Amino acid sequence: MIGQTIVVRTFEIERRLRLLASCIVCSVTLLGAPKAHAYDLPTVNLGMTTFLDGTPTMGGPGWYTSQWVINYTANKLTNSQGNRLGLPVERVSVMSEATQILYLSPTKVGPGSFGFDFVVPSLFGASANDGLGNQVLSANRGFADVSFGAFYQFDPIMGPNGPLFMGRIEAQALAPIGRYNAAVSVNPGSNFWSFNPYFAGTLFLSPKWTVTTRFHYLWNGENNDPSLSYGPSAINSQAGQALHANFSTEYAVADRFWIGINGYWLQQLTNTKVNGVGIDGTKERVWALGPGMMYSFDKDNYLFLNAFYEFGAVNRTQGQKYMMRFVRHWN
């Protein structure tokens, strides 16, 4: 299965990094730097699905499992102007993994088939260095929030030389069951529900050359135990709405081997709210580009390797992400 449904809250580690950054911001505030606020958006699918994402079930209907391992490091934590926070050292690193189970029904309903999936992620490594010589930062490890959803996979639009376009839509949610502590900088869980529907599509420019995109809308619920970085008067917080997308172009240099360029983009549309009031200067943004590859051992087994280098970050960490993903179709 290529490009399965994954909005992996922990596997996509920036959420924990952003919470970590919020505690760093608190320490800077105490040292006399300008007032700043937490990085609030949950972890979403930024680069987790790339090549041929509109065709998630190349092996046909049935059960699929996917396993991801990701390393993310950042040497820059940005403010609302995109500048560094100004800490002596700005370095964070997270290792995470996730397992997905997906099912595509063999029963046709109109021009496609229905399916469902869920992802169980976990955080197994995290470190940070702010250069302040104190213990401002701390981390939780363990299982994270679970993502789940129901999707509709459209049948391919065919041309004289093979498929021309394949697409999918999904209604997806993120359930706040992961480990969370408002006093901890790095949490596997977010402590609020999110709704993150998307459309994914792959356009075949030729049998060997494709362009792929996945476009998401993100809505977040209230966190009734907000980060302590908001102070003792904060009763609840609500991360703003956002749009985010993955994109790639890939070329088959051999029958089973694809290489290309992949990237992602995120833009927060509305400010984060604390006690129902919007906080100016809390919108997040980031871009990323990098190389990627996919190798097909056969029609049931796929390996993906992807690298992403972030730029243009605002109110976020900015770093590098390296991802390995293995997909297995069980028939």
C-alpha positions in Angstrom: 0.0 0.0 0.0 1.5 3.3 -1.1 0.5 6.5 0.5 -1.7 5.2 3.2 -3.7 7.3 5.6 -1.5 8.6 8.3 -1.8 11.6 10.3 0.5 10.3 13.0 0.4 12.5 16.0 3.6 11.2 17.7 5.3 9.8 14.7 5.2 13.3 13.2 7.3 14.6 16.1 7.0 18.3 15.7 4.1 18.5 18.2 6.3 17.4 21.0 9.1 19.7 19.7 6.7 22.6 19.7 5.6 21.9 23.3 9.2 21.6 24.2 9.8 24.9 22.6 7.0 26.5 24.7 8.9 25.6 27.9 12.0 27.1 26.4 10.0 30.3 25.6 8.9 30.4 29.2 12.5 30.3 30.4 13.4 33.1 28.0 10.5 35.2 29.3 11.8 34.8 32.8 15.2 36.0 31.7 13.7 39.2 30.3 13.1 38.4 26.7 9.9 39.5 25.0 6.7 37.6 25.9 6.0 34.6 23.7 3.5 31.7 23.6 3.5 28.0 23.1 3.7 26.3 19.8 0.2 24.8 19.7 -0.7 22.8 16.6 -0.8 19.1 17.0 1.4 16.8 15.0 -0.1 16.2 11.5 1.0 14.5 8.4 3.9 16.5 7.2 5.8 14.4 4.7 4.5 11.1 6.0 2.9 10.2 2.7 4.7 11.2 -0.5 5.3 9.1 -3.7 2.1 7.7 -5.4 0.0 8.7 -2.4 -3.2 8.7 -4.5 -2.6 4.9 -5.0 -2.4 3.5 -1.5 -3.3 -0.1 -2.3 -1.2 -1.2 -5.2 -1.5 -4.8 -4.1 -5.3 -4.6 -4.4 -8.1 -5.0 -1.8 -7.3 -6.5 1.6 -5.2 -5.8 4.7 -2.1 -3.7 4.9 0.4 -2.9 7.6 2.9 -0.1 7.6 5.8 0.7 9.9 7.6 4.0 10.2 10.7 5.2 11.9 11.6 8.9 12.0 14.4 11.0 13.2 13.9 14.7 13.5 16.4 17.3 14.7 16.1 21.1 14.9 18.8 23.7 15.6 16.4 26.7 15.3 13.3 27.6 17.3 11.5 30.5 15.7 9.3 33.4 16.9 6.4 35.1 15.2 8.8 36.9 12.9 10.6 33.7 11.9 13.7 34.7 13.9 15.5 32.6 16.5 14.3 32.8 20.0 17.8 33.8 21.0 18.7 31.0 23.4 22.4 30.1 24.0 21.8 26.7 22.3 18.7 25.7 20.3 18.8 22.0 19.6 16.1 19.4 20.0 16.0 15.8 18.7 13.2 13.2 18.7 13.0 9.6 17.6 9.5 8.1 17.1 7.7 5.2 15.4 4.2 4.2 14.4 2.3 1.2 13.1 -0.7 1.4 10.8 -3.3 -1.1 10.0 -5.4 -0.4 6.9 -8.2 -2.3 5.1 -9.6 -1.8 1.6 -12.9 -3.5 0.8 -13.1 -5.6 -2.4 -16.8 -4.5 -2.7 -17.3 -1.7 -5.3 -19.6 1.1 -4.3 -20.0 3.5 -7.3 -16.7 4.4 -8.9 -14.6 3.1 -6.0 -14.3 1.2 -2.7 -14.5 2.1 1.0 -11.8 1.3 3.6 -10.6 2.3 7.1 -7.3 2.6 8.9 -5.9 3.5 12.3 -2.4 4.3 13.5 -0.8 3.6 16.9 2.4 5.8 17.4 4.9 6.0 20.2 7.7 8.3 21.2 10.9 6.3 22.2 13.5 9.0 22.3 13.8 12.8 23.0 16.5 15.2 24.0 17.0 19.0 24.1 19.7 21.5 24.9 18.9 25.2 25.6 22.3 26.1 26.9 20.9 27.6 30.1 22.4 25.1 32.4 19.1 24.3 34.2 16.4 21.7 33.9 13.7 23.7 32.1 13.1 20.8 29.7 11.6 17.4 30.4 10.0 14.7 28.3 7.4 11.9 28.5 7.8 8.7 26.5 5.2 6.1 25.6 2.2 5.6 23.4 0.7 8.6 21.7 -2.6 9.8 20.4 -4.2 7.4 17.9 -5.4 8.5 14.5 -8.3 6.8 12.7 -10.6 7.3 9.8 -12.7 6.0 7.0 -11.8 6.6 3.3 -13.1 6.2 -0.2 -10.6 5.1 -2.8 -11.7 6.1 -6.4 -11.0 3.7 -9.2 -8.2 4.8 -11.5 -9.0 6.9 -14.5 -7.4 5.0 -17.3 -5.7 6.1 -20.5 -4.3 4.2 -23.5 -1.0 3.5 -21.7 -2.2 2.9 -18.2 -3.6 5.0 -15.4 -3.9 8.7 -15.7 -5.2 9.7 -12.2 -5.9 8.0 -8.9 -7.4 9.7 -5.9 -8.8 9.3 -2.4 -10.8 11.2 0.2 -10.8 10.5 4.0 -12.6 11.8 7.1 -9.9 11.4 9.8 -9.8 12.2 13.5 -7.1 12.2 16.2 -8.1 10.8 19.6 -6.3 12.2 22.7 -5.4 9.0 24.4 -1.7 9.5 24.5 0.4 10.3 27.6 0.2 14.0 28.5 1.3 16.2 31.3 0.9 20.0 31.1 4.1 20.5 33.1 6.2 18.4 30.7 7.8 19.9 27.6 7.7 16.9 25.3 4.4 14.8 25.4 3.4 11.9 23.2 -0.2 13.1 23.5 -1.9 16.5 22.8 -4.9 16.3 25.2 -7.4 17.5 22.6 -9.4 16.1 19.7 -8.6 17.1 16.1 -10.4 16.6 12.8 -8.1 16.4 9.8 -9.9 15.4 6.5 -7.9 15.3 3.3 -7.9 14.6 -0.4 -4.9 12.8 -2.0 -4.2 12.4 -5.7 -1.6 11.1 -8.1 -1.4 12.3 -11.7 0.4 10.1 -14.2 2.3 12.4 -16.6 3.6 9.2 -18.2 3.7 5.6 -17.1 7.0 6.4 -15.3 6.6 10.0 -14.2 3.9 11.1 -11.7 3.0 14.1 -9.6 1.4 13.6 -6.2 -0.3 15.8 -3.6 -2.3 15.5 -0.4 -4.2 18.5 0.9 -5.5 18.6 4.5 -7.8 20.9 6.6 -7.2 20.9 10.4 -9.6 21.7 13.1 -8.6 21.4 16.8 -10.7 21.0 19.9 -10.1 22.5 23.4 -7.4 21.5 25.7 -8.8 21.7 29.3 -5.4 21.2 30.8 -3.3 23.7 28.8 0.5 24.0 28.9 1.8 25.7 32.0 3.6 28.1 29.7 0.3 30.1 29.5 0.4 30.8 33.2 -1.9 29.9 36.2 -4.9 31.9 34.8 -5.2 29.6 31.7 -8.2 27.3 32.1 -8.2 26.1 28.5 -6.5 26.6 25.2 -7.5 25.9 21.6 -5.0 25.6 18.7 -6.0 27.5 15.6 -7.3 26.0 12.3 -4.8 25.3 9.6 -4.1 24.0 6.1 -1.3 21.7 5.3 -0.2 19.7 2.2 2.4 17.1 1.0 3.7 17.2 -2.5 6.1 15.2 -4.6 7.2 14.3 -8.1 8.6 10.9 -8.8 10.2 9.0 -11.7 10.7 5.3 -12.2 14.4 4.9 -13.2 13.8 1.1 -13.2 10.8 -1.2 -13.0 10.8 -1.3 -9.2 12.8 1.8 -8.3 11.4 5.4 -8.1 13.3 8.5 -7.1 12.1 12.1 -6.8 11.6 15.2 -4.8 9.2 15.5 -1.9 8.1 18.3 0.4 5.4 19.7 2.6 3.8 23.0 3.7 1.7 24.1 6.7 0.0 27.4 7.3 -2.1 28.2 10.4 -5.1 30.3 9.5 -6.4 31.4 12.9 -4.7 32.4 16.1 -4.5 30.1 19.1 -7.1 30.9 21.8 -6.6 30.9 25.6 -9.7 31.1 27.7 -11.6 31.7 24.5 -9.6 34.8 23.5 -7.3 34.8 20.4 -3.6 35.4 21.1 -2.0 37.5 18.4 1.3 36.3 16.9 0.6 32.5 17.3 0.1 31.4 13.7 2.5 28.8 12.6 4.1 28.2 9.1 6.7 26.0 7.6 8.0 24.6 4.3 10.2 21.6 3.5 11.9 20.0 0.5 14.2 17.1 0.0 15.0 13.9 -1.9 13.1 10.6 -1.7 13.0 7.1 -3.1 10.7 4.0 -3.2 11.6 0.4 -3.9 9.0 -2.2 -4.7 10.2 -5.7 -3.8 7.0 -7.0 -5.4 3.3 -6.0 -5.6 2.9 -6.6 -1.8 6.1 -5.1 -0.3 7.4 -1.5 -0.5 10.2 0.5 1.1 10.3 4.3 1.3 13.2 6.5 2.3 12.6 10.3 2.5 14.5 13.3 3.7 13.1 16.8 4.4 14.9 20.1 5.1 12.7 22.8 6.5 12.8 26.5 5.8 10.6 29.6 6.3 9.4 28.4 9.7 7.4 30.8 11.9 6.4 30.0 15.5 7.9 26.5 15.0 11.0 24.4 15.2 13.0 24.4 11.9 15.2 21.3 11.2 15.7 18.1 9.3 13.6 15.0 9.1 14.6 11.5 7.9 12.0 8.8 7.5 11.9 5.1 6.7 8.6 3.4 5.9 7.9 -0.3 5.1 4.5 -1.3 3.7 3.2 -4.9 3.6 0.0 -6.2 1.9 -1.3 -9.4 3.5 -3.9 -10.3 0.8 
